[in-house]
Amino acid sequence: MLVQARARWIAVVAALIVVPAIVAWGILAPGGGTGRQHGLHIKPISYPSPIANPLTRQHVPALGKGWKVSFYHTFKGTSLDTSVWGRCYPWTRDVAAGCSNFGNAEYEWYMPGQDKVYGDALHLVASRAPVRGTTRSGAPKEYYCRSGLVTSYPSLKFKYGYIKVVAWQPKGTGLWSGIWLGAADLKWPPEIDVVEHWGEPWIRTGVYFHPGGHHGSKAHLPLAEDAVLDTGWHDYSVLWNYHRITWFVDGKPIMTVAQNVTHQKMYLIMNLADYSHPKQTCYGQLRVKSVTVWQQAR
């Protein structure tokens, strides 16, 4: 799904028009292919712990009157709050037994024990350890890699808003992390990928949009920018309203779409997959510091 010429033009000039364009929305400035947006300069950011006030953090747009935090979660203590976060896909019957997507070329089996909370962060951990899972049809299958996944399905399903995830991308061969929005009715598409990151040997970071019944859109960060994403905390954000969706990394616009915008409730999924050949190493972690959602009061 290549970025069309119009989408490329919109992304390139977004940095020049983003303030007046977003004011027009009623606020102040705030998978895979070859479409790439250039000219972004992304630096590692050091965040204090804990984040005291999500409204005053870096890379949060001045959303204007009527915008309020509707969801804010940090990861304290030593265990995952399962009233907020599910530990496998919502359609999973037996969470303790684990789950998989079955729709992608992935080699991991997601296990609740791979979702760890410590150091004021959620750690989705990929480990090379055989585990018994199943195929799509339910037949037994051994997976060589086990990893972590959480979803906001138990607590957060929203339509329109600004979502920001503070995360530290994994470093490791064959790892594929995803922070994305899936449809609350559990049907696919649509899908809004806040960010996807592939580790060595194919280092690539991108944002993607999969609308129902239409061609999708995507944009990749310049390859040189990917090098810093696994060395510190970064902001991954999406601003979504009735008319358009804009993706940001560290507050800089990456892509905007204004066609086939999703108009249904979505929930958040964060996972660490492994796309490598089974003989390669499955080792690394996706860390998440916080998740915040702002919405306009109705």
QUIGI-V636834 format. One record per pair of residues at least 12 apart in sequence whose ideal C-beta (glycine too) atoms are under 6 Angstrom apart, sorted by the first residue. I is the first residue (numbers start at 1). J is the second residue. D is the distance in Angstrom with one decimal. If there is no record, write none. Layout:
i:I j:J d:D
i:I j:J d:D
This chain:
i:1 j:33 d:5.7
i:1 j:215 d:5.8
i:1 j:216 d:4.2
i:1 j:218 d:6.0
i:2 j:33 d:5.1
i:2 j:35 d:5.7
i:3 j:35 d:3.1
i:3 j:217 d:5.8
i:3 j:218 d:5.9
i:3 j:219 d:6.0
i:7 j:217 d:5.3
i:10 j:256 d:5.1
i:11 j:37 d:4.8
i:11 j:219 d:5.6
i:11 j:255 d:5.0
i:14 j:253 d:4.2
i:14 j:256 d:5.6
i:18 j:253 d:5.5
i:25 j:241 d:5.8
i:27 j:63 d:4.8
i:27 j:64 d:4.5
i:28 j:62 d:4.0
i:28 j:64 d:5.7
i:29 j:61 d:5.8
i:30 j:61 d:2.3
i:31 j:196 d:5.9
i:31 j:208 d:5.2
i:33 j:218 d:5.5
i:35 j:218 d:5.3
i:35 j:219 d:5.4
i:36 j:220 d:4.3
i:37 j:219 d:4.7
i:37 j:254 d:5.8
i:38 j:222 d:5.4
i:40 j:225 d:6.0
i:40 j:252 d:5.2
i:42 j:225 d:4.8
i:42 j:250 d:5.2
i:44 j:228 d:5.2
i:44 j:231 d:5.5
i:44 j:232 d:3.6
i:45 j:233 d:5.7
i:47 j:233 d:4.8
i:49 j:120 d:4.6
i:50 j:74 d:5.8
i:50 j:120 d:5.8
i:51 j:290 d:5.5
i:54 j:69 d:5.9
i:54 j:72 d:5.3
i:54 j:292 d:4.4
i:59 j:235 d:4.3
i:59 j:250 d:5.6
i:59 j:251 d:3.5
i:63 j:294 d:5.6
i:66 j:296 d:5.0
i:66 j:297 d:4.8
i:67 j:294 d:5.1
i:67 j:296 d:5.5
i:68 j:297 d:5.8
i:69 j:294 d:5.7
i:70 j:293 d:5.2
i:70 j:295 d:4.5
i:71 j:156 d:5.0
i:71 j:293 d:4.0
i:72 j:292 d:4.9
i:73 j:291 d:5.1
i:74 j:290 d:4.7
i:75 j:117 d:4.9
i:75 j:121 d:5.5
i:75 j:122 d:4.3
i:78 j:117 d:5.8
i:78 j:118 d:5.8
i:79 j:117 d:5.8
i:80 j:115 d:5.3
i:80 j:117 d:5.4
i:84 j:155 d:4.5
i:85 j:150 d:4.4
i:86 j:151 d:4.4
i:86 j:153 d:4.9
i:86 j:154 d:5.3
i:87 j:112 d:4.1
i:87 j:115 d:5.7
i:88 j:110 d:5.7
i:90 j:153 d:4.3
i:91 j:186 d:5.8
i:98 j:110 d:5.5
i:98 j:111 d:4.6
i:98 j:133 d:5.7
i:102 j:136 d:4.2
i:106 j:273 d:4.6
i:107 j:145 d:5.3
i:107 j:274 d:4.8
i:107 j:278 d:5.8
i:108 j:145 d:4.3
i:108 j:147 d:4.2
i:108 j:273 d:5.6
i:108 j:274 d:4.5
i:109 j:131 d:5.0
i:109 j:133 d:4.0
i:109 j:143 d:3.7
i:109 j:146 d:5.4
i:110 j:147 d:5.8
i:110 j:149 d:4.3
i:111 j:146 d:4.8
i:114 j:146 d:5.7
i:114 j:147 d:5.4
i:114 j:148 d:3.6
i:115 j:148 d:4.4
i:115 j:150 d:5.7
i:121 j:287 d:4.9
i:121 j:289 d:5.3
i:122 j:288 d:4.3
i:123 j:285 d:4.9
i:123 j:287 d:5.5
i:124 j:148 d:3.3
i:124 j:272 d:4.4
i:124 j:286 d:4.4
i:125 j:148 d:5.4
i:125 j:285 d:4.7
i:126 j:147 d:4.1
i:126 j:272 d:5.2
i:126 j:274 d:6.0
i:126 j:282 d:5.1
i:126 j:284 d:5.3
i:127 j:146 d:5.5
i:128 j:145 d:5.9
i:128 j:282 d:4.3
i:129 j:146 d:5.5
i:130 j:142 d:5.7
i:130 j:144 d:5.9
i:131 j:143 d:5.3
i:131 j:146 d:4.6
i:144 j:278 d:5.0
i:145 j:274 d:4.7
i:145 j:282 d:3.5
i:147 j:272 d:4.9
i:148 j:272 d:5.8
i:149 j:271 d:3.9
i:150 j:270 d:5.4
i:151 j:269 d:4.8
i:152 j:267 d:5.0
i:152 j:268 d:4.1
i:153 j:267 d:4.8
i:157 j:184 d:4.2
i:157 j:265 d:4.5
i:157 j:267 d:4.9
i:159 j:265 d:4.8
i:160 j:240 d:5.5
i:160 j:241 d:5.2
i:161 j:293 d:5.3
i:161 j:294 d:5.8
i:161 j:295 d:4.0
i:162 j:239 d:4.8
i:162 j:294 d:4.5
i:163 j:238 d:5.4
i:163 j:293 d:4.9
i:164 j:235 d:5.7
i:164 j:237 d:4.4
i:164 j:292 d:5.0
i:165 j:179 d:5.2
i:165 j:236 d:5.0
i:165 j:291 d:5.3
i:166 j:233 d:5.6
i:166 j:235 d:5.8
i:166 j:289 d:4.0
i:166 j:290 d:4.8
i:167 j:288 d:4.9
i:168 j:233 d:5.3
i:168 j:287 d:4.0
i:169 j:197 d:4.7
i:169 j:229 d:4.3
i:169 j:230 d:4.5
i:170 j:199 d:6.0
i:170 j:284 d:4.0
i:170 j:285 d:5.7
i:170 j:286 d:5.0
i:171 j:230 d:4.2
i:171 j:284 d:5.9
i:172 j:199 d:5.1
i:172 j:283 d:5.3
i:172 j:284 d:2.9
i:173 j:200 d:4.9
i:173 j:280 d:5.3
i:173 j:281 d:5.0
i:174 j:274 d:5.2
i:174 j:275 d:5.8
i:174 j:276 d:2.5
i:174 j:280 d:4.9
i:175 j:199 d:4.1
i:175 j:284 d:4.8
i:176 j:198 d:5.2
i:176 j:273 d:4.3
i:176 j:275 d:4.6
i:177 j:197 d:4.8
i:177 j:272 d:5.1
i:177 j:286 d:4.4
i:178 j:196 d:5.1
i:178 j:271 d:5.3
i:179 j:194 d:4.4
i:179 j:195 d:5.2
i:179 j:236 d:5.7
i:179 j:270 d:5.2
i:180 j:193 d:4.4
i:180 j:194 d:5.8
i:180 j:269 d:5.4
i:181 j:266 d:3.9
i:182 j:267 d:6.0
i:182 j:269 d:5.5
i:184 j:265 d:4.0
i:184 j:267 d:5.3
i:189 j:210 d:4.5
i:189 j:212 d:4.5
i:190 j:211 d:5.3
i:190 j:212 d:5.2
i:190 j:262 d:4.4
i:191 j:210 d:4.1
i:192 j:209 d:6.0
i:193 j:207 d:5.9
i:193 j:208 d:3.9
i:194 j:236 d:5.1
i:194 j:238 d:5.2
i:195 j:207 d:5.9
i:195 j:236 d:4.3
i:203 j:226 d:5.0
i:205 j:221 d:4.7
i:205 j:226 d:4.9
i:205 j:229 d:6.0
i:206 j:218 d:5.7
i:206 j:220 d:4.2
i:207 j:219 d:5.6
i:207 j:247 d:4.0
i:207 j:254 d:5.2
i:207 j:255 d:5.4
i:209 j:257 d:5.4
i:211 j:260 d:3.8
i:214 j:260 d:4.4
i:217 j:257 d:4.9
i:219 j:254 d:5.3
i:219 j:255 d:3.9
i:233 j:289 d:5.9
i:234 j:250 d:5.6
i:235 j:250 d:5.2
i:244 j:256 d:5.8
i:244 j:258 d:4.2
i:245 j:257 d:5.3
i:245 j:261 d:6.0
i:272 j:286 d:4.4
